[in-house]
Amino acid sequence: MLRNQLIVTVTEIQNNFGRYLAMVQKGSEIIVTKNGKEVGRLIPREKAVSYLTDSLAGILKGDTALDKAREKRLGKKYGFIS
């Protein structure tokens, strides 16, 4: 788990959304899980812009296996859960 990153269940996020939203506004990343699997993330706006830019960089570089290369690159940078 990366610094400022929390893993919470769907139920927990539903019951305490305001609390987690405040944490995201302060720079934390919230990973939402359902039945033990990641279903989404709440991330600060600045990180979202960086993530989108980085995901497009693979396409612009002309990767031959776009999906695999992008997943590998972003997984390392953003700590995806497999």
A tleap script that builds the chain and sets N, CA, C and O, in Angstrom:
source leaprc.protein.ff14SB
mol = sequence {
  NMET LEU ARG ASN GLN LEU ILE VAL THR VAL
  THR GLU ILE GLN ASN ASN PHE GLY ARG TYR
  LEU ALA MET VAL GLN LYS GLY SER GLU ILE
  ILE VAL THR LYS ASN GLY LYS GLU VAL GLY
  ARG LEU ILE PRO ARG GLU LYS ALA VAL SER
  TYR LEU THR ASP SER LEU ALA GLY ILE LEU
  LYS GLY ASP THR ALA LEU ASP LYS ALA ARG
  GLU LYS ARG LEU GLY LYS LYS TYR GLY PHE
  ILE CSER
}
set mol.1.N position { 0.837 -1.183 0.000 }
set mol.1.CA position { 0.000 0.000 0.000 }
set mol.1.C position { 0.881 1.246 0.000 }
set mol.1.O position { 1.852 1.327 0.753 }
set mol.2.N position { 0.547 2.197 -0.831 }
set mol.2.CA position { 1.301 3.429 -0.928 }
set mol.2.C position { 0.932 4.380 0.203 }
set mol.2.O position { -0.107 4.229 0.845 }
set mol.3.N position { 1.789 5.347 0.433 }
set mol.3.CA position { 1.524 6.373 1.437 }
set mol.3.C position { 0.273 7.149 1.055 }
set mol.3.O position { 0.044 7.409 -0.126 }
set mol.4.N position { -0.545 7.523 2.045 }
set mol.4.CA position { -1.795 8.258 1.826 }
set mol.4.C position { -2.780 7.483 0.960 }
set mol.4.O position { -3.514 8.076 0.169 }
set mol.5.N position { -2.799 6.178 1.104 }
set mol.5.CA position { -3.706 5.338 0.330 }
set mol.5.C position { -4.461 4.421 1.299 }
set mol.5.O position { -3.853 3.721 2.110 }
set mol.6.N position { -5.780 4.436 1.203 }
set mol.6.CA position { -6.610 3.611 2.069 }
set mol.6.C position { -7.442 2.663 1.227 }
set mol.6.O position { -7.825 2.993 0.104 }
set mol.7.N position { -7.722 1.492 1.764 }
set mol.7.CA position { -8.599 0.530 1.108 }
set mol.7.C position { -9.833 0.392 1.974 }
set mol.7.O position { -9.732 0.047 3.151 }
set mol.8.N position { -11.016 0.661 1.392 }
set mol.8.CA position { -12.274 0.581 2.130 }
set mol.8.C position { -13.317 -0.174 1.311 }
set mol.8.O position { -13.232 -0.247 0.085 }
set mol.9.N position { -14.289 -0.726 2.002 }
set mol.9.CA position { -15.363 -1.453 1.320 }
set mol.9.C position { -16.425 -0.482 0.817 }
set mol.9.O position { -16.488 0.670 1.245 }
set mol.10.N position { -17.253 -0.966 -0.092 }
set mol.10.CA position { -18.359 -0.172 -0.614 }
set mol.10.C position { -19.269 0.280 0.530 }
set mol.10.O position { -19.686 1.437 0.571 }
set mol.11.N position { -19.574 -0.619 1.446 }
set mol.11.CA position { -20.436 -0.283 2.577 }
set mol.11.C position { -19.830 0.831 3.414 }
set mol.11.O position { -20.531 1.762 3.811 }
set mol.12.N position { -18.528 0.744 3.687 }
set mol.12.CA position { -17.844 1.758 4.477 }
set mol.12.C position { -17.888 3.115 3.777 }
set mol.12.O position { -18.120 4.136 4.425 }
set mol.13.N position { -17.670 3.137 2.481 }
set mol.13.CA position { -17.677 4.401 1.745 }
set mol.13.C position { -19.092 4.984 1.718 }
set mol.13.O position { -19.258 6.201 1.805 }
set mol.14.N position { -20.106 4.131 1.600 }
set mol.14.CA position { -21.495 4.615 1.619 }
set mol.14.C position { -21.850 5.239 2.967 }
set mol.14.O position { -22.511 6.276 3.028 }
set mol.15.N position { -21.412 4.605 4.028 }
set mol.15.CA position { -21.764 5.066 5.369 }
set mol.15.C position { -20.977 6.290 5.825 }
set mol.15.O position { -21.426 7.012 6.715 }
set mol.16.N position { -19.813 6.535 5.232 }
set mol.16.CA position { -18.938 7.622 5.676 }
set mol.16.C position { -18.378 8.434 4.516 }
set mol.16.O position { -17.220 8.850 4.554 }
set mol.17.N position { -19.190 8.664 3.485 }
set mol.17.CA position { -18.695 9.309 2.272 }
set mol.17.C position { -18.049 10.669 2.544 }
set mol.17.O position { -16.983 10.963 2.003 }
set mol.18.N position { -18.675 11.488 3.365 }
set mol.18.CA position { -18.132 12.815 3.662 }
set mol.18.C position { -16.735 12.757 4.253 }
set mol.18.O position { -15.871 13.562 3.906 }
set mol.19.N position { -16.521 11.814 5.134 }
set mol.19.CA position { -15.201 11.641 5.766 }
set mol.19.C position { -14.142 11.302 4.721 }
set mol.19.O position { -13.056 11.882 4.716 }
set mol.20.N position { -14.466 10.356 3.836 }
set mol.20.CA position { -13.493 9.940 2.825 }
set mol.20.C position { -13.288 11.016 1.762 }
set mol.20.O position { -12.181 11.173 1.247 }
set mol.21.N position { -14.330 11.746 1.435 }
set mol.21.CA position { -14.192 12.837 0.480 }
set mol.21.C position { -13.240 13.905 1.027 }
set mol.21.O position { -12.414 14.440 0.287 }
set mol.22.N position { -13.354 14.211 2.314 }
set mol.22.CA position { -12.438 15.176 2.941 }
set mol.22.C position { -11.001 14.670 2.877 }
set mol.22.O position { -10.076 15.452 2.659 }
set mol.23.N position { -10.811 13.378 3.062 }
set mol.23.CA position { -9.462 12.807 2.987 }
set mol.23.C position { -8.889 12.943 1.585 }
set mol.23.O position { -7.706 13.241 1.424 }
set mol.24.N position { -9.720 12.727 0.569 }
set mol.24.CA position { -9.278 12.873 -0.824 }
set mol.24.C position { -8.916 14.325 -1.105 }
set mol.24.O position { -7.926 14.602 -1.782 }
set mol.25.N position { -9.714 15.248 -0.589 }
set mol.25.CA position { -9.421 16.670 -0.785 }
set mol.25.C position { -8.077 17.052 -0.181 }
set mol.25.O position { -7.442 18.005 -0.632 }
set mol.26.N position { -7.642 16.317 0.838 }
set mol.26.CA position { -6.350 16.588 1.478 }
set mol.26.C position { -5.203 15.814 0.825 }
set mol.26.O position { -4.058 15.918 1.266 }
set mol.27.N position { -5.505 15.029 -0.235 }
set mol.27.CA position { -4.446 14.359 -0.979 }
set mol.27.C position { -4.396 12.847 -0.880 }
set mol.27.O position { -3.560 12.220 -1.530 }
set mol.28.N position { -5.267 12.246 -0.085 }
set mol.28.CA position { -5.273 10.784 0.038 }
set mol.28.C position { -5.966 10.130 -1.153 }
set mol.28.O position { -6.772 10.755 -1.843 }
set mol.29.N position { -5.641 8.880 -1.375 }
set mol.29.CA position { -6.287 8.073 -2.408 }
set mol.29.C position { -7.083 6.978 -1.706 }
set mol.29.O position { -6.566 6.300 -0.818 }
set mol.30.N position { -8.336 6.808 -2.106 }
set mol.30.CA position { -9.206 5.810 -1.499 }
set mol.30.C position { -9.504 4.734 -2.542 }
set mol.30.O position { -10.027 5.029 -3.616 }
set mol.31.N position { -9.170 3.493 -2.219 }
set mol.31.CA position { -9.475 2.359 -3.085 }
set mol.31.C position { -10.733 1.706 -2.532 }
set mol.31.O position { -10.782 1.332 -1.360 }
set mol.32.N position { -11.751 1.569 -3.377 }
set mol.32.CA position { -13.030 0.995 -2.952 }
set mol.32.C position { -13.108 -0.451 -3.424 }
set mol.32.O position { -12.869 -0.749 -4.594 }
set mol.33.N position { -13.447 -1.349 -2.494 }
set mol.33.CA position { -13.537 -2.771 -2.824 }
set mol.33.C position { -14.949 -3.302 -2.586 }
set mol.33.O position { -15.697 -2.793 -1.751 }
set mol.34.N position { -15.280 -4.329 -3.339 }
set mol.34.CA position { -16.538 -5.044 -3.158 }
set mol.34.C position { -16.216 -6.525 -3.264 }
set mol.34.O position { -15.636 -6.971 -4.254 }
set mol.35.N position { -16.585 -7.275 -2.259 }
set mol.35.CA position { -16.274 -8.704 -2.208 }
set mol.35.C position { -14.774 -8.962 -2.383 }
set mol.35.O position { -14.372 -9.938 -3.015 }
set mol.36.N position { -13.958 -8.074 -1.815 }
set mol.36.CA position { -12.511 -8.259 -1.844 }
set mol.36.C position { -11.813 -7.832 -3.120 }
set mol.36.O position { -10.599 -7.994 -3.239 }
set mol.37.N position { -12.557 -7.287 -4.085 }
set mol.37.CA position { -11.949 -6.864 -5.355 }
set mol.37.C position { -12.117 -5.366 -5.547 }
set mol.37.O position { -13.153 -4.793 -5.209 }
set mol.38.N position { -11.081 -4.745 -6.097 }
set mol.38.CA position { -11.137 -3.304 -6.350 }
set mol.38.C position { -12.195 -3.004 -7.412 }
set mol.38.O position { -12.220 -3.623 -8.476 }
set mol.39.N position { -13.075 -2.033 -7.100 }
set mol.39.CA position { -14.104 -1.629 -8.054 }
set mol.39.C position { -13.967 -0.171 -8.458 }
set mol.39.O position { -14.584 0.266 -9.429 }
set mol.40.N position { -13.167 0.580 -7.723 }
set mol.40.CA position { -12.993 1.981 -8.072 }
set mol.40.C position { -12.034 2.679 -7.134 }
set mol.40.O position { -11.580 2.117 -6.137 }
set mol.41.N position { -11.737 3.927 -7.483 }
set mol.41.CA position { -10.835 4.750 -6.675 }
set mol.41.C position { -11.349 6.169 -6.624 }
set mol.41.O position { -11.935 6.676 -7.581 }
set mol.42.N position { -11.119 6.796 -5.493 }
set mol.42.CA position { -11.324 8.231 -5.354 }
set mol.42.C position { -9.931 8.821 -5.233 }
set mol.42.O position { -9.181 8.474 -4.321 }
set mol.43.N position { -9.585 9.711 -6.151 }
set mol.43.CA position { -8.247 10.296 -6.136 }
set mol.43.C position { -8.364 11.809 -6.276 }
set mol.43.O position { -9.328 12.309 -6.855 }
set mol.44.N position { -7.383 12.537 -5.748 }
set mol.44.CA position { -7.396 13.994 -5.892 }
set mol.44.C position { -7.373 14.390 -7.362 }
set mol.44.O position { -6.823 13.673 -8.198 }
set mol.45.N position { -7.961 15.513 -7.665 }
set mol.45.CA position { -8.060 15.993 -9.043 }
set mol.45.C position { -6.694 16.076 -9.724 }
set mol.45.O position { -6.555 15.690 -10.884 }
set mol.46.N position { -5.699 16.572 -9.016 }
set mol.46.CA position { -4.360 16.717 -9.594 }
set mol.46.C position { -3.800 15.367 -10.027 }
set mol.46.O position { -3.149 15.271 -11.067 }
set mol.47.N position { -4.045 14.339 -9.248 }
set mol.47.CA position { -3.544 13.008 -9.585 }
set mol.47.C position { -4.312 12.444 -10.785 }
set mol.47.O position { -3.740 11.717 -11.597 }
set mol.48.N position { -5.590 12.771 -10.902 }
set mol.48.CA position { -6.393 12.287 -12.029 }
set mol.48.C position { -5.850 12.837 -13.340 }
set mol.48.O position { -5.765 12.109 -14.329 }
set mol.49.N position { -5.487 14.092 -13.360 }
set mol.49.CA position { -4.929 14.703 -14.573 }
set mol.49.C position { -3.624 14.013 -14.935 }
set mol.49.O position { -3.389 13.716 -16.106 }
set mol.50.N position { -2.772 13.752 -13.953 }
set mol.50.CA position { -1.508 13.064 -14.192 }
set mol.50.C position { -1.748 11.657 -14.712 }
set mol.50.O position { -1.073 11.213 -15.642 }
set mol.51.N position { -2.708 10.949 -14.117 }
set mol.51.CA position { -3.030 9.588 -14.529 }
set mol.51.C position { -3.495 9.547 -15.980 }
set mol.51.O position { -3.052 8.690 -16.744 }
set mol.52.N position { -4.383 10.464 -16.371 }
set mol.52.CA position { -4.876 10.485 -17.746 }
set mol.52.C position { -3.761 10.806 -18.730 }
set mol.52.O position { -3.672 10.194 -19.794 }
set mol.53.N position { -2.925 11.749 -18.381 }
set mol.53.CA position { -1.800 12.103 -19.246 }
set mol.53.C position { -0.865 10.918 -19.428 }
set mol.53.O position { -0.445 10.616 -20.545 }
set mol.54.N position { -0.540 10.250 -18.332 }
set mol.54.CA position { 0.358 9.097 -18.399 }
set mol.54.C position { -0.256 7.950 -19.194 }
set mol.54.O position { 0.461 7.247 -19.906 }
set mol.55.N position { -1.565 7.746 -19.090 }
set mol.55.CA position { -2.192 6.647 -19.820 }
set mol.55.C position { -2.187 6.913 -21.325 }
set mol.55.O position { -2.122 5.972 -22.116 }
set mol.56.N position { -2.252 8.162 -21.723 }
set mol.56.CA position { -2.200 8.496 -23.148 }
set mol.56.C position { -0.780 8.446 -23.703 }
set mol.56.O position { -0.593 8.268 -24.906 }
set mol.57.N position { 0.205 8.600 -22.853 }
set mol.57.CA position { 1.595 8.614 -23.308 }
set mol.57.C position { 1.961 7.313 -24.015 }
set mol.57.O position { 2.711 7.342 -24.992 }
set mol.58.N position { 1.456 6.183 -23.551 }
set mol.58.CA position { 1.747 4.902 -24.191 }
set mol.58.C position { 1.208 4.843 -25.610 }
set mol.58.O position { 1.853 4.284 -26.498 }
set mol.59.N position { 0.050 5.406 -25.827 }
set mol.59.CA position { -0.542 5.420 -27.165 }
set mol.59.C position { 0.295 6.300 -28.087 }
set mol.59.O position { 0.545 5.943 -29.238 }
set mol.60.N position { 0.720 7.433 -27.583 }
set mol.60.CA position { 1.485 8.349 -28.412 }
set mol.60.C position { 2.869 7.812 -28.753 }
set mol.60.O position { 3.421 8.153 -29.799 }
set mol.61.N position { 3.435 6.979 -27.886 }
set mol.61.CA position { 4.747 6.400 -28.152 }
set mol.61.C position { 4.677 5.265 -29.170 }
set mol.61.O position { 5.712 4.844 -29.685 }
set mol.62.N position { 3.483 4.762 -29.471 }
set mol.62.CA position { 3.336 3.711 -30.460 }
set mol.62.C position { 3.610 2.323 -29.929 }
set mol.62.O position { 4.140 1.484 -30.658 }
set mol.63.N position { 3.257 2.048 -28.655 }
set mol.63.CA position { 3.424 0.704 -28.096 }
set mol.63.C position { 2.659 -0.304 -28.952 }
set mol.63.O position { 1.533 -0.034 -29.368 }
set mol.64.N position { 3.257 -1.454 -29.216 }
set mol.64.CA position { 2.598 -2.454 -30.043 }
set mol.64.C position { 1.529 -3.223 -29.277 }
set mol.64.O position { 0.487 -3.559 -29.838 }
set mol.65.N position { 1.774 -3.497 -28.027 }
set mol.65.CA position { 0.777 -4.161 -27.188 }
set mol.65.C position { 0.261 -3.118 -26.199 }
set mol.65.O position { 0.630 -3.128 -25.025 }
set mol.66.N position { -0.587 -2.228 -26.683 }
set mol.66.CA position { -1.004 -1.058 -25.916 }
set mol.66.C position { -1.559 -1.389 -24.538 }
set mol.66.O position { -1.119 -0.825 -23.536 }
set mol.67.N position { -2.513 -2.292 -24.485 }
set mol.67.CA position { -3.154 -2.585 -23.207 }
set mol.67.C position { -2.172 -3.130 -22.185 }
set mol.67.O position { -2.158 -2.687 -21.036 }
set mol.68.N position { -1.352 -4.086 -22.593 }
set mol.68.CA position { -0.391 -4.681 -21.662 }
set mol.68.C position { 0.667 -3.670 -21.236 }
set mol.68.O position { 1.014 -3.596 -20.057 }
set mol.69.N position { 1.172 -2.907 -22.164 }
set mol.69.CA position { 2.204 -1.924 -21.844 }
set mol.69.C position { 1.654 -0.839 -20.927 }
set mol.69.O position { 2.318 -0.434 -19.972 }
set mol.70.N position { 0.454 -0.372 -21.211 }
set mol.70.CA position { -0.154 0.673 -20.387 }
set mol.70.C position { -0.423 0.153 -18.976 }
set mol.70.O position { -0.114 0.832 -17.998 }
set mol.71.N position { -1.003 -1.057 -18.862 }
set mol.71.CA position { -1.277 -1.640 -17.550 }
set mol.71.C position { 0.001 -1.808 -16.740 }
set mol.71.O position { 0.021 -1.522 -15.543 }
set mol.72.N position { 1.056 -2.266 -17.380 }
set mol.72.CA position { 2.327 -2.471 -16.686 }
set mol.72.C position { 2.892 -1.143 -16.184 }
set mol.72.O position { 3.305 -1.033 -15.029 }
set mol.73.N position { 2.907 -0.150 -17.048 }
set mol.73.CA position { 3.459 1.154 -16.707 }
set mol.73.C position { 2.641 1.832 -15.608 }
set mol.73.O position { 3.205 2.346 -14.643 }
set mol.74.N position { 1.321 1.833 -15.752 }
set mol.74.CA position { 0.471 2.488 -14.769 }
set mol.74.C position { 0.406 1.697 -13.472 }
set mol.74.O position { 0.311 2.280 -12.392 }
set mol.75.N position { 0.457 0.380 -13.571 }
set mol.75.CA position { 0.444 -0.454 -12.380 }
set mol.75.C position { 1.636 -0.173 -11.481 }
set mol.75.O position { 1.510 -0.137 -10.257 }
set mol.76.N position { 2.793 0.027 -12.099 }
set mol.76.CA position { 3.991 0.358 -11.320 }
set mol.76.C position { 3.872 1.718 -10.680 }
set mol.76.O position { 4.196 1.893 -9.505 }
set mol.77.N position { 3.406 2.681 -11.451 }
set mol.77.CA position { 3.350 4.053 -10.949 }
set mol.77.C position { 2.261 4.263 -9.911 }
set mol.77.O position { 2.482 4.955 -8.917 }
set mol.78.N position { 1.076 3.670 -10.127 }
set mol.78.CA position { -0.057 3.938 -9.265 }
set mol.78.C position { -0.419 2.786 -8.331 }
set mol.78.O position { -1.392 2.886 -7.584 }
set mol.79.N position { 0.338 1.708 -8.359 }
set mol.79.CA position { 0.137 0.620 -7.404 }
set mol.79.C position { -1.180 -0.112 -7.547 }
set mol.79.O position { -1.860 -0.361 -6.552 }
set mol.80.N position { -1.553 -0.460 -8.771 }
set mol.80.CA position { -2.794 -1.212 -8.983 }
set mol.80.C position { -2.780 -2.512 -8.210 }
set mol.80.O position { -1.734 -3.135 -8.031 }
set mol.81.N position { -3.923 -2.901 -7.769 }
set mol.81.CA position { -4.092 -4.177 -7.087 }
set mol.81.C position { -4.454 -5.208 -8.141 }
set mol.81.O position { -5.382 -4.992 -8.921 }
set mol.82.N position { -3.750 -6.309 -8.178 }
set mol.82.CA position { -4.030 -7.361 -9.179 }
set mol.82.C position { -4.968 -8.372 -8.627 }
set mol.82.O position { -5.320 -9.329 -9.317 }
savepdb mol mol.pdb
quit
